[in-house]
Amino acid sequence: MRSHVLHDNFTCFGSRGISVDDELPAVTFHFENSLSLKVDPHDYMFTYVSILCLATL
């Protein structure tokens, strides 16, 4: 799959009708002191026009 960069910040891919929450996994970050943060797909991916982009911090 070919990717490109949007606005110098976001890596994007052709989405081909992907349902973000149905087809992508949740991501869990683990921190010190047994703290964890679960991030759902709609929180780390977004659709721009007809492409799917990775939202990075």
NUGU-665571 format. One record per residue (C-alpha): residue number from 1; residue in three letters; x, y, z. Coordinates in steps of 0.5 Angstrom, whole numbers. Example, Ala and Ser with C-alpha at 12.3 -4.5 7.8 and 13.67 -1.06 7.14 Angstrom:
! NUGU-665571
R,1,ALA,25,-9,16 $
R,2,SER,27,-2,14 $
***
This chain:
! NUGU-665571
R,1,MET,0,0,0 $
R,2,ARG,3,7,-2 $
R,3,SER,3,12,3 $
R,4,HIS,4,20,3 $
R,5,VAL,4,26,8 $
R,6,LEU,-1,31,9 $
R,7,HIS,0,38,11 $
R,8,ASP,8,35,13 $
R,9,ASN,5,32,19 $
R,10,PHE,0,26,18 $
R,11,THR,2,19,14 $
R,12,CYS,-4,17,10 $
R,13,PHE,-6,11,6 $
R,14,GLY,-12,10,1 $
R,15,SER,-18,8,5 $
R,16,ARG,-22,3,0 $
R,17,GLY,-28,4,5 $
R,18,ILE,-25,2,11 $
R,19,SER,-29,2,17 $
R,20,VAL,-24,5,22 $
R,21,ASP,-27,2,29 $
R,22,ASP,-29,-5,25 $
R,23,GLU,-23,-6,22 $
R,24,LEU,-17,-3,26 $
R,25,PRO,-15,-5,33 $
R,26,ALA,-15,-1,39 $
R,27,VAL,-8,1,42 $
R,28,THR,-6,0,49 $
R,29,PHE,0,4,52 $
R,30,HIS,3,2,58 $
R,31,PHE,6,7,63 $
R,32,GLU,10,6,69 $
R,33,ASN,6,4,76 $
R,34,SER,2,0,72 $
R,35,LEU,-2,5,68 $
R,36,SER,-5,4,61 $
R,37,LEU,-8,8,56 $
R,38,LYS,-13,4,51 $
R,39,VAL,-14,8,45 $
R,40,ASP,-19,6,40 $
R,41,PRO,-18,7,32 $
R,42,HIS,-23,13,31 $
R,43,ASP,-18,17,36 $
R,44,TYR,-11,15,32 $
R,45,MET,-14,15,25 $
R,46,PHE,-18,20,21 $
R,47,THR,-21,20,14 $
R,48,TYR,-19,26,10 $
R,49,VAL,-23,27,3 $
R,50,SER,-22,19,1 $
R,51,ILE,-16,17,5 $
R,52,LEU,-14,15,12 $
R,53,CYS,-9,18,16 $
R,54,LEU,-5,17,22 $
R,55,ALA,-6,22,27 $
R,56,THR,1,22,31 $
R,57,LEU,2,26,37 $
***
